[in-house]
Amino acid sequence: MTPVNILIVDDREENVIALDALLDRDDIRKFTTTSPNEALRIAWNNPIDIALVDVQMPDMDGFELVEMLKSNDRTKNIIVIFVTAISKEAKYVMRGLDSGAVDYLYKPLDPTITAAKVDSFIRLVRSQAEVRRQNEELQNFALVIKNSADVICMVDPEDFRIKNINPAIEKMLGFTPAEMIGSNILDKVAESSQLIFRKKLDSMVIGNYNFTVFEFQFYTADQRTLWAECRASYHNHHLFLNISDISPAKSYQGQLIRSKEAAEYSKKIKETFLANMSHELRTPVAGIIGLADMLRKSGLNEQQSHMLSLLETSSQSLLGVINDVLDFSKIEAGKFNIVRSPADLAALLNAVSSLLKFKADKKDIELFLEIDAGLPRSVMADSLRINQILMNLMGNAINFTERGYVKLKAEVLKMHSDRAKIRFTVEDTGIGIAANKLNKIFESFEQADDDTANHYGGTGLGLTIVKRLVELMGGELNVTSQVGKGTVFTFTNWFNLSETPKAVTESRPAKALPSLNGVRILVAEDNAVNQFMLAKLLKDWKAEADIVENGRLAFEKLKENDYDLILMDTHMPEMNGYEATKKIRLELGEPKSSIPVISLSAATLDHEQNEALAAGMNDVLAKPYQPYQLHEKIKKMLQLQAIKTQA
């Protein structure tokens, strides 16, 4: 087995020694140095696969070192893991990922985590090398097939004598066309293949089939045998055979199958990673938001209340960043869908303006809303995504405007009997964007200037997501700008007209939620913070709750006790929520097999939510959620169960 080359870079010799000891394995070759410049030399002269790089080093920090590695074609594919003691803030993490790193290890190093992470990337390196090797072999195979000439011949279906054949037969078998015409094609088929060959051709003639494909072996002029693929067709009482030499293909067939399996596995890994990333990122944020909400109700002094407001603002900001990254990942993975339904555009525009007014007032900026009097009352649109587009554009406009105004405008450009062309405009008097930077702002993780993130924050994904959403809707996004004077974004799209949607009022109770006295609820949740939060909520609502940390324990608990409802997380150890729900539905008798199950998951992908329903869950509530949303789901499910029981 070829060893994996790992480069360890840290300005402290003791850290290098510690990492060297942690990675003491026979299947890797280690290169160590305390100098970033020496690290560049090592990487240039050796095929480094993985680099463990300290962030804080004199003369050249880790970010700069990685940027130099990634800028060079010879070293750009090195997998980089940053090792750091203090750079845990989001801006450092984003800078590290933006520079080309794939992960972080935090000092003091946990030996188990360090070994596990490095081992996973070692497997990734080997997997990539294997895929490259297989791809090279498949490309060589494709070249062989492309440059080979097939044998094409016409055969009498009565006696299998060859009537016509092309010159390629000489190259394939060594016989001239003259030698082959008039002979029985079965004479050139290997004895072991003659039975299958005859049966295939006979079945075509008797069954009057138009086409079939099969494999067999041929004798060559020098008494060798070769594998061939025959594509046979039957027309006008003649058999037409197209014969390809597949001897090379046979030898590579096993690798072709493995390559296909590797590709499918890679796709599955990507989907699983996206699902896990969604869960792992949103779950702790859900806990933070939930605990902050509980603290808000616990009676705080003015200073504590102010600190809690800062915590809530930070958590919502973090959730926004997470949602941006997840939305971008879903779009890249092709898992993002546009769902159109009747939408009131005027109401949507007013809602966006109202939500951002506080932010504008805080910066002493005028916020204007102009709605065309002829704007249709209702159109078919994905109101959630239009809201996302306008919130991104408006939020950016406010962020980059220090004085003056921000204007949101909607106008009808063309109107037909069943559809309308509408243009949304977001105009600001902010810092503006240089002409040579306008295209750059729509690129992933890019911003107009290198110091924009430092001054104004942001992931550099907002406008990328806006552009992708507009494209998914079939619309057009344009931008014009002048440095120091402001920027104008326009989003234009055709919308089909629809009936006026029914007004939906979302209830957000200001006072305590109704009691759930006497309701017995089983909670399956592995996250300790979420366990605490759910226990507190259910206790406040006077519900009786039992909490377990995985699906297997939930199943055992349900066998022993009676409950009115189950709150089930989907990602749990030992047995996840999907498996547990299926087991409940299939293995327990009534009424326990029909107990309502609500999925409480940080999953945001459509296929995960569909999987939850397919597993037998009755409803899905995505984390983070507000307490009143959970209360509404529980009440609704209990009411439906009561109606079902009475029926």
MARPA-775728 format. One line per field, with one value per residue (C-alpha): residue in one letter; x, y, z. Coordinates in Angstrom, 2 decimals. Example, Ala and Ser with C-alpha at 12.3 -4.5 7.8 and 13.67 -1.06 7.14 Angstrom:
type <- [A  S]
c1 <- [12.30  13.67]
c2 <- [-4.50  -1.06]
c3 <- [7.80  7.14]
***
This chain:
type <- [M  T  P  V  N  I  L  I  V  D  D  R  E  E  N  V  I  A  L  D  A  L  L  D  R  D  D  I  R  K  F  T  T  T  S  P  N  E  A  L  R  I  A  W  N  N  P  I  D  I  A  L  V  D  V  Q  M  P  D  M  D  G  F  E  L  V  E  M  L  K  S  N  D  R  T  K  N  I  I  V  I  F  V  T  A  I  S  K  E  A  K  Y  V  M  R  G  L  D  S  G  A  V  D  Y  L  Y  K  P  L  D  P  T  I  T  A  A  K  V  D  S  F  I  R  L  V  R  S  Q  A  E  V  R  R  Q  N  E  E  L  Q  N  F  A  L  V  I  K  N  S  A  D  V  I  C  M  V  D  P  E  D  F  R  I  K  N  I  N  P  A  I  E  K  M  L  G  F  T  P  A  E  M  I  G  S  N  I  L  D  K  V  A  E  S  S  Q  L  I  F  R  K  K  L  D  S  M  V  I  G  N  Y  N  F  T  V  F  E  F  Q  F  Y  T  A  D  Q  R  T  L  W  A  E  C  R  A  S  Y  H  N  H  H  L  F  L  N  I  S  D  I  S  P  A  K  S  Y  Q  G  Q  L  I  R  S  K  E  A  A  E  Y  S  K  K  I  K  E  T  F  L  A  N  M  S  H  E  L  R  T  P  V  A  G  I  I  G  L  A  D  M  L  R  K  S  G  L  N  E  Q  Q  S  H  M  L  S  L  L  E  T  S  S  Q  S  L  L  G  V  I  N  D  V  L  D  F  S  K  I  E  A  G  K  F  N  I  V  R  S  P  A  D  L  A  A  L  L  N  A  V  S  S  L  L  K  F  K  A  D  K  K  D  I  E  L  F  L  E  I  D  A  G  L  P  R  S  V  M  A  D  S  L  R  I  N  Q  I  L  M  N  L  M  G  N  A  I  N  F  T  E  R  G  Y  V  K  L  K  A  E  V  L  K  M  H  S  D  R  A  K  I  R  F  T  V  E  D  T  G  I  G  I  A  A  N  K  L  N  K  I  F  E  S  F  E  Q  A  D  D  D  T  A  N  H  Y  G  G  T  G  L  G  L  T  I  V  K  R  L  V  E  L  M  G  G  E  L  N  V  T  S  Q  V  G  K  G  T  V  F  T  F  T  N  W  F  N  L  S  E  T  P  K  A  V  T  E  S  R  P  A  K  A  L  P  S  L  N  G  V  R  I  L  V  A  E  D  N  A  V  N  Q  F  M  L  A  K  L  L  K  D  W  K  A  E  A  D  I  V  E  N  G  R  L  A  F  E  K  L  K  E  N  D  Y  D  L  I  L  M  D  T  H  M  P  E  M  N  G  Y  E  A  T  K  K  I  R  L  E  L  G  E  P  K  S  S  I  P  V  I  S  L  S  A  A  T  L  D  H  E  Q  N  E  A  L  A  A  G  M  N  D  V  L  A  K  P  Y  Q  P  Y  Q  L  H  E  K  I  K  K  M  L  Q  L  Q  A  I  K  T  Q  A]
c1 <- [0.00  1.40  1.85  -0.03  2.30  1.42  3.07  3.05  3.78  3.97  6.40  6.64  8.82  6.88  3.63  5.30  6.59  3.13  1.41  4.16  3.54  -0.23  0.16  2.60  1.28  2.89  0.68  1.71  4.94  5.41  7.25  7.66  8.93  8.65  9.15  6.41  9.04  10.53  6.98  6.58  9.86  8.80  5.42  7.06  9.53  7.24  3.74  2.05  -1.50  -2.51  -1.12  -1.70  -0.97  -0.76  -2.64  -0.48  3.17  5.71  6.73  3.93  0.71  -1.17  -3.75  -1.01  0.82  -2.33  -3.20  0.26  -0.17  -3.61  -2.37  0.16  -1.00  1.56  0.26  -3.34  -4.90  -3.31  -6.00  -5.38  -6.45  -5.78  -4.49  -5.16  -5.60  -7.52  -8.94  -12.39  -14.44  -16.66  -14.67  -11.45  -13.18  -14.66  -11.28  -9.66  -12.25  -12.10  -8.34  -8.79  -8.75  -11.34  -11.36  -10.02  -8.35  -8.35  -5.58  -5.19  -5.60  -7.91  -5.98  -9.14  -10.67  -7.32  -6.68  -10.27  -10.23  -6.83  -7.88  -11.04  -8.99  -6.46  -9.34  -10.52  -7.04  -6.93  -10.45  -9.60  -6.43  -8.39  -11.05  -8.34  -6.72  -10.01  -10.90  -7.58  -8.18  -11.73  -10.51  -7.96  -10.70  -12.95  -10.11  -9.74  -13.47  -13.62  -10.80  -11.93  -14.05  -17.02  -17.68  -20.99  -22.51  -25.78  -26.68  -29.28  -31.67  -32.22  -28.65  -26.71  -24.51  -22.85  -24.09  -22.14  -19.43  -17.26  -13.42  -13.17  -13.38  -9.77  -8.59  -10.68  -10.35  -7.68  -10.03  -10.58  -14.15  -13.85  -13.05  -16.06  -18.80  -20.77  -19.46  -21.59  -20.99  -21.37  -18.12  -16.26  -18.05  -16.19  -17.66  -18.55  -20.64  -22.34  -25.45  -26.22  -25.41  -27.82  -30.58  -30.42  -30.66  -33.37  -35.46  -35.31  -36.53  -39.23  -40.44  -39.97  -38.00  -36.41  -33.32  -31.19  -27.74  -25.60  -21.97  -20.06  -16.55  -15.07  -12.22  -9.55  -7.57  -4.68  -7.02  -7.24  -10.57  -11.84  -14.92  -17.38  -20.64  -23.26  -26.07  -28.46  -31.51  -34.01  -35.52  -36.93  -36.09  -32.43  -30.26  -27.99  -25.12  -22.97  -20.06  -17.64  -14.46  -15.09  -12.09  -10.61  -14.01  -14.23  -10.92  -12.05  -15.63  -14.99  -13.31  -16.17  -18.66  -16.53  -16.18  -19.98  -20.42  -17.80  -19.61  -22.95  -21.30  -19.71  -23.12  -24.65  -21.79  -22.41  -26.14  -25.44  -22.85  -25.30  -28.00  -25.60  -24.19  -27.71  -28.46  -25.15  -25.22  -28.89  -29.29  -26.99  -28.39  -31.88  -30.75  -29.28  -32.44  -34.67  -32.68  -32.60  -36.38  -36.63  -34.26  -36.36  -39.32  -37.37  -37.34  -34.19  -32.77  -32.07  -28.43  -29.22  -32.04  -29.68  -27.09  -29.77  -30.84  -27.26  -27.23  -30.48  -29.17  -25.95  -27.77  -30.14  -27.14  -25.44  -28.64  -28.69  -25.13  -25.97  -29.07  -27.02  -24.45  -27.13  -29.17  -26.04  -25.18  -28.71  -28.61  -25.19  -26.46  -29.58  -31.83  -33.48  -37.01  -39.21  -42.76  -45.35  -48.71  -51.08  -49.18  -50.10  -47.07  -48.19  -48.49  -45.11  -43.45  -45.02  -43.83  -40.24  -40.30  -41.73  -39.18  -36.24  -37.55  -36.04  -32.65  -32.88  -34.10  -31.19  -28.78  -30.91  -31.61  -34.85  -36.70  -39.13  -41.64  -43.25  -45.87  -47.36  -51.11  -51.54  -49.69  -51.79  -53.56  -52.36  -49.84  -48.46  -45.09  -42.79  -43.38  -40.77  -38.03  -39.13  -39.03  -35.53  -34.38  -35.78  -34.58  -31.06  -31.04  -32.63  -30.44  -27.34  -28.54  -29.01  -25.67  -23.75  -25.58  -24.39  -26.66  -29.47  -32.11  -32.97  -35.94  -37.93  -40.07  -42.39  -43.79  -45.67  -43.78  -46.25  -49.70  -51.59  -54.89  -53.24  -49.77  -47.70  -44.07  -43.03  -39.82  -38.61  -36.03  -33.82  -32.05  -29.64  -27.35  -24.57  -20.89  -21.45  -19.50  -16.69  -17.57  -14.83  -16.19  -19.85  -19.57  -17.45  -20.19  -22.28  -19.46  -19.51  -17.75  -16.73  -17.36  -16.65  -13.51  -11.20  -11.97  -15.77  -16.26  -14.11  -16.14  -19.64  -19.57  -21.32  -20.48  -20.21  -23.04  -26.08  -25.93  -24.85  -28.00  -30.12  -28.77  -29.37  -32.91  -33.73  -32.39  -34.41  -37.54  -36.71  -36.15  -33.41  -31.17  -29.29  -27.17  -25.88  -23.70  -21.53  -18.84  -19.84  -23.33  -25.17  -26.37  -29.53  -30.50  -33.44  -35.17  -37.56  -39.81  -43.04  -45.77  -48.99  -52.04  -54.07  -57.07  -56.61  -55.12  -56.97  -55.50  -53.46  -52.88  -50.13  -50.97  -48.12  -49.56  -48.26  -49.34  -48.83  -49.87  -52.85  -52.17  -51.57  -52.54  -52.80  -51.11  -48.38  -45.54  -42.50  -39.47  -36.63  -33.75  -30.00  -28.93  -28.70  -29.61  -32.67  -33.64  -33.51  -35.45  -38.20  -38.50  -38.90  -41.46  -43.57  -43.43  -44.59  -47.51  -48.22  -47.67  -46.13  -42.90  -40.44  -37.16  -34.82  -31.74  -32.28  -34.89  -34.21  -34.96  -38.05  -39.36  -38.70  -40.30  -43.41  -43.74  -43.79  -45.96  -48.88  -48.38  -50.56  -47.81  -44.10  -41.67  -38.95  -35.59  -34.41  -30.61  -29.80  -27.23  -28.01  -31.40  -32.47  -35.96  -36.86  -35.97  -37.69  -40.93  -40.96  -40.38  -43.28  -45.63  -44.71  -44.05  -46.44  -50.15  -52.94  -53.33  -49.56  -48.72  -50.85  -49.51  -48.93  -45.25  -43.93  -40.43  -38.32  -35.34  -32.79  -33.21  -33.96  -33.72  -36.99  -36.00  -35.35  -38.76  -40.33  -38.37  -39.80  -43.36  -42.60  -41.26  -44.67  -44.19  -47.33  -45.79  -42.44  -41.23  -37.80  -35.32  -35.01  -38.67  -40.66  -42.45  -45.86  -45.15  -44.47  -47.57  -49.72  -48.36  -49.06  -52.62  -53.38  -52.09  -54.01  -57.22  -56.78  -56.11  -59.25  -61.36  -59.83  -60.53  -64.18  -64.66]
c2 <- [0.00  3.37  5.54  8.83  11.83  14.18  17.56  18.94  22.68  24.36  26.99  25.23  22.12  20.49  20.72  19.11  16.29  15.78  15.56  13.30  10.94  10.99  10.03  7.16  4.77  2.48  3.63  7.29  9.19  12.34  15.54  18.01  21.57  24.65  27.03  28.02  28.71  25.26  23.86  25.43  23.83  20.42  20.66  21.64  18.74  16.01  14.77  15.92  14.62  16.19  19.21  19.94  23.66  25.84  29.14  31.47  31.49  34.33  35.77  33.91  32.73  29.58  31.40  32.94  29.62  27.83  30.58  30.17  26.40  26.73  29.25  26.79  24.06  21.67  21.96  23.18  19.72  19.25  18.65  21.24  20.95  23.98  23.36  26.27  27.18  30.44  31.10  29.67  32.71  32.38  34.97  32.98  29.72  31.25  32.74  29.36  27.58  30.34  29.97  26.32  24.37  21.65  21.34  22.57  20.83  22.79  22.73  21.10  18.24  15.40  12.27  10.37  13.21  14.05  10.44  10.00  13.15  12.44  8.84  10.00  12.28  9.51  7.35  10.23  10.59  6.86  6.95  9.90  8.18  5.02  6.99  8.78  5.45  3.92  7.01  6.80  3.14  3.84  6.70  4.35  1.80  4.45  5.39  1.75  1.46  4.78  3.82  0.26  -0.71  -3.06  -6.02  -5.58  -8.45  -9.76  -13.41  -15.74  -16.74  -20.22  -21.55  -18.72  -18.23  -14.85  -12.87  -9.65  -8.53  -5.43  -5.30  -4.88  -8.67  -8.93  -6.63  -8.40  -12.10  -12.24  -13.54  -11.65  -10.76  -13.13  -16.03  -15.25  -14.66  -17.85  -19.53  -20.42  -17.84  -20.56  -22.10  -19.06  -19.05  -20.79  -24.17  -23.01  -20.14  -21.87  -22.97  -19.50  -17.88  -20.14  -19.82  -16.03  -15.84  -18.54  -16.77  -13.54  -15.23  -17.35  -14.57  -11.92  -9.73  -6.63  -6.38  -8.26  -7.98  -10.84  -11.85  -14.80  -15.96  -16.01  -18.05  -16.01  -17.10  -18.14  -20.23  -17.74  -16.87  -13.39  -12.08  -10.17  -8.34  -8.94  -6.47  -8.36  -7.08  -8.92  -7.07  -8.19  -11.83  -11.11  -11.01  -7.99  -8.39  -5.63  -7.32  -5.50  -6.85  -6.58  -8.51  -5.33  -4.55  -7.99  -7.51  -4.15  -5.11  -5.70  -2.32  -0.67  -2.08  -0.99  2.48  2.74  1.63  4.15  6.95  5.99  5.75  9.18  10.67  9.04  10.31  13.85  13.65  12.16  14.83  17.58  16.07  15.63  19.14  20.55  18.59  19.25  22.99  23.74  21.53  23.56  26.83  25.56  24.90  28.40  30.08  27.91  28.52  32.25  32.22  30.45  32.92  35.79  34.49  33.91  37.50  39.45  42.79  45.45  44.52  40.82  41.55  43.61  40.83  38.33  40.54  40.50  36.71  36.44  38.78  36.78  33.45  34.73  36.06  32.68  30.96  33.27  32.29  28.59  28.92  30.65  27.85  25.14  26.81  27.13  23.47  22.38  24.37  22.91  19.38  19.90  19.47  22.88  23.20  26.17  25.62  28.00  28.79  31.80  34.72  38.29  40.28  43.56  41.92  40.26  43.59  45.32  42.49  42.78  46.56  46.26  43.65  45.78  49.16  48.79  48.00  51.08  53.33  52.17  53.51  56.65  55.68  56.46  53.33  53.79  51.32  52.00  49.56  49.96  50.56  48.00  45.24  42.03  41.10  37.53  35.57  32.05  32.34  30.84  33.58  32.12  32.41  35.84  36.95  35.46  37.32  40.68  40.29  39.57  42.51  44.90  43.71  44.25  47.71  48.76  47.23  49.17  52.49  54.93  57.84  58.60  56.03  52.50  52.01  48.87  49.21  46.85  47.74  45.98  46.06  44.02  42.64  39.91  38.26  35.41  36.63  39.68  40.72  42.35  44.12  44.43  47.16  47.68  51.04  52.52  55.52  53.42  52.90  51.51  48.88  49.42  48.48  45.83  44.19  43.86  40.30  39.18  39.85  36.92  34.39  31.98  33.25  36.44  40.07  43.24  44.12  42.07  44.12  44.12  41.21  42.91  46.13  44.82  41.06  38.42  35.03  36.13  33.70  35.98  37.34  33.94  32.42  35.32  34.80  31.02  31.50  34.01  31.59  28.70  30.86  31.67  35.35  37.88  39.68  42.87  45.39  48.89  50.90  53.97  54.11  56.55  57.11  53.83  50.60  49.41  45.73  44.65  41.27  40.74  37.74  36.59  35.47  33.62  35.29  33.36  33.68  35.78  33.58  33.18  35.30  33.24  34.64  33.03  32.88  33.96  33.89  36.63  34.97  31.50  28.67  26.47  23.62  20.08  18.67  14.88  14.45  11.81  12.46  10.33  12.36  10.71  13.24  12.68  16.32  17.22  20.89  20.00  17.41  20.06  22.56  20.09  18.88  22.46  23.35  20.26  20.76  24.37  23.07  20.51  17.55  14.32  13.56  10.68  11.40  8.86  9.43  7.11  5.28  1.86  3.11  4.90  1.62  -0.22  2.58  2.53  -1.23  -0.75  2.40  4.19  7.61  10.03  11.22  10.87  13.70  11.97  13.36  11.80  11.73  9.64  6.95  3.21  3.63  6.80  8.25  6.78  3.24  3.60  4.84  2.01  -0.49  0.98  0.86  -2.70  -4.54  -3.10  -3.81  -1.27  1.34  1.77  1.14  4.18  6.58  10.06  10.81  14.34  14.57  17.24  17.49  19.98  18.42  21.00  18.86  17.94  14.30  14.03  15.44  13.09  10.23  11.10  10.94  7.75  6.15  6.68  9.99  12.12  15.58  17.39  20.42  21.72  23.05  25.77  26.34  28.60  27.06  28.09  26.18  22.98  23.55  24.00  20.79  18.81  20.19  19.56  15.99  15.20  16.59  14.50  11.41  12.08  12.37  9.17  7.31  8.46  7.39]
c3 <- [0.00  -1.02  2.10  2.45  2.78  5.66  6.27  9.85  10.19  13.61  14.87  18.25  18.20  21.05  19.06  16.07  18.26  19.81  16.41  15.09  18.00  17.52  13.87  14.41  11.70  9.15  6.27  6.35  5.69  7.78  6.91  9.79  10.05  12.24  9.31  6.82  4.17  4.69  4.45  0.98  -0.12  1.21  -0.50  -3.78  -3.73  -2.35  -3.27  -0.05  0.42  3.77  5.63  9.34  9.62  12.72  12.28  14.35  13.27  13.03  9.65  7.79  9.43  8.50  6.35  4.21  3.89  2.74  0.27  -1.28  -1.46  -3.07  -5.62  -7.06  -9.46  -7.99  -4.41  -4.81  -4.18  -0.75  1.90  4.64  8.29  10.47  14.00  16.35  19.98  19.76  16.27  16.96  15.96  12.89  10.94  11.42  10.57  7.41  6.47  6.95  4.84  2.26  2.00  1.08  4.37  4.94  8.73  12.07  15.02  18.26  20.86  23.27  20.84  21.74  20.64  19.70  17.65  16.03  15.02  13.78  11.66  10.16  9.49  7.67  5.42  4.81  3.60  1.45  -0.11  -0.87  -2.27  -4.52  -5.72  -6.49  -8.38  -10.38  -11.20  -12.28  -14.31  -16.13  -16.93  -18.10  -20.30  -21.87  -22.40  -23.99  -26.35  -27.42  -28.12  -29.99  -32.35  -32.98  -36.02  -35.63  -37.88  -39.70  -41.65  -43.13  -42.39  -43.92  -41.07  -42.61  -42.70  -40.96  -44.02  -44.39  -47.38  -46.87  -44.43  -44.08  -44.18  -40.38  -40.09  -41.19  -38.46  -35.82  -36.72  -39.41  -42.16  -45.39  -46.41  -49.38  -47.03  -44.85  -47.49  -48.06  -44.89  -41.86  -39.14  -36.51  -37.80  -36.48  -33.11  -30.26  -29.38  -25.87  -27.31  -30.26  -28.34  -26.91  -30.27  -32.20  -29.58  -29.65  -33.44  -33.65  -30.99  -33.00  -36.18  -34.51  -32.22  -34.91  -32.44  -33.88  -31.69  -29.16  -27.60  -26.35  -25.82  -27.18  -28.19  -31.70  -33.18  -34.92  -37.98  -35.74  -33.54  -30.72  -29.14  -28.42  -26.70  -28.83  -28.27  -30.92  -31.54  -33.78  -35.60  -37.82  -40.79  -44.14  -43.50  -42.89  -39.78  -39.42  -36.95  -35.51  -33.75  -31.45  -29.96  -26.22  -25.03  -23.46  -21.95  -20.35  -18.61  -17.28  -16.49  -12.83  -12.48  -14.36  -11.88  -8.95  -10.46  -10.79  -7.20  -6.08  -7.91  -6.33  -2.92  -3.40  -4.24  -1.17  1.00  -0.29  0.50  3.93  4.68  3.72  5.95  8.86  8.40  8.55  11.71  13.45  12.75  13.39  16.50  18.82  17.47  18.23  21.78  22.14  20.82  22.98  26.16  25.45  25.16  28.51  30.15  28.78  30.80  34.02  35.29  34.49  35.49  32.86  32.35  32.05  29.62  27.46  27.47  26.53  23.63  22.38  22.70  20.74  18.05  17.75  17.60  14.91  12.98  13.28  12.13  9.11  8.20  8.66  6.50  3.78  3.76  3.80  1.06  -1.07  -0.43  -1.34  -4.57  -5.46  -4.72  -6.86  -3.81  -4.02  -5.41  -6.27  -4.94  -6.38  -4.77  -4.70  -3.17  -2.26  -3.49  -1.90  1.51  1.01  0.12  3.12  5.39  4.10  4.57  8.10  9.15  8.02  9.16  12.62  11.09  8.84  11.69  13.81  11.15  10.64  7.02  5.18  4.04  1.14  -0.30  -3.70  -5.00  -8.49  -8.27  -11.05  -9.19  -9.39  -6.16  -6.37  -8.47  -8.50  -6.81  -4.22  -1.66  0.73  -1.90  -3.14  0.49  0.77  -2.37  -1.27  2.35  1.07  -1.33  1.18  4.03  1.90  0.87  4.50  5.53  2.88  3.30  5.97  5.05  2.64  1.79  0.70  -1.61  -2.43  -5.53  -7.43  -10.85  -13.63  -16.94  -19.03  -18.30  -20.12  -19.29  -17.40  -16.48  -15.64  -15.99  -12.72  -11.79  -8.20  -7.60  -4.55  -4.68  -2.13  -1.66  -0.19  -0.88  -4.38  -6.30  -8.79  -12.38  -12.55  -9.37  -10.39  -11.72  -8.78  -6.20  -7.51  -7.11  -4.19  -1.03  -2.87  -1.96  -3.90  -1.90  0.27  3.38  2.91  5.28  7.91  7.76  7.08  7.80  5.74  4.27  0.65  -0.18  -0.03  -3.58  -4.93  -3.44  -4.74  -8.26  -8.14  -6.80  -9.52  -12.15  -10.67  -10.97  -14.59  -13.81  -14.51  -11.99  -12.91  -11.04  -11.75  -9.39  -8.93  -6.28  -3.56  -4.98  -4.57  -6.14  -7.90  -8.07  -10.25  -10.24  -13.18  -13.66  -15.31  -12.91  -13.69  -12.16  -9.60  -7.38  -4.27  -1.54  1.70  4.44  6.85  10.30  12.27  15.94  18.20  21.69  23.93  27.15  28.54  26.26  27.24  29.60  28.34  31.72  31.68  28.31  28.38  25.94  25.11  23.95  21.98  21.77  22.13  22.57  26.27  25.74  23.70  26.32  29.02  26.89  25.98  29.57  30.78  28.10  28.67  32.45  32.03  29.96  32.73  30.40  31.71  29.83  29.68  27.88  26.25  24.13  21.14  19.09  20.60  24.12  22.81  21.40  24.68  26.70  24.52  24.98  28.75  29.03  27.39  25.82  23.90  21.55  20.69  19.91  17.88  16.78  13.51  13.96  17.04  17.93  18.00  16.28  14.50  14.43  11.04  12.11  15.47  13.90  11.35  14.15  16.16  13.16  12.19  15.46  18.04  18.18  18.32  19.69  20.20  16.56  15.62  18.22  16.71  16.07  15.44  13.98  15.72  13.44  12.23  8.78  6.10  2.96  1.25  0.86  4.61  5.46  2.91  4.44  7.87  6.55  4.59  7.79  9.42  11.23  11.25  11.09  10.91  12.89  11.89  14.44  15.55  16.36  18.66  21.68  20.36  17.11  19.03  21.18  18.05  16.49  19.66  20.03  16.37  16.53  19.71  18.18  15.03  17.13  19.19  16.00  14.64  17.89  17.96  14.35]
***
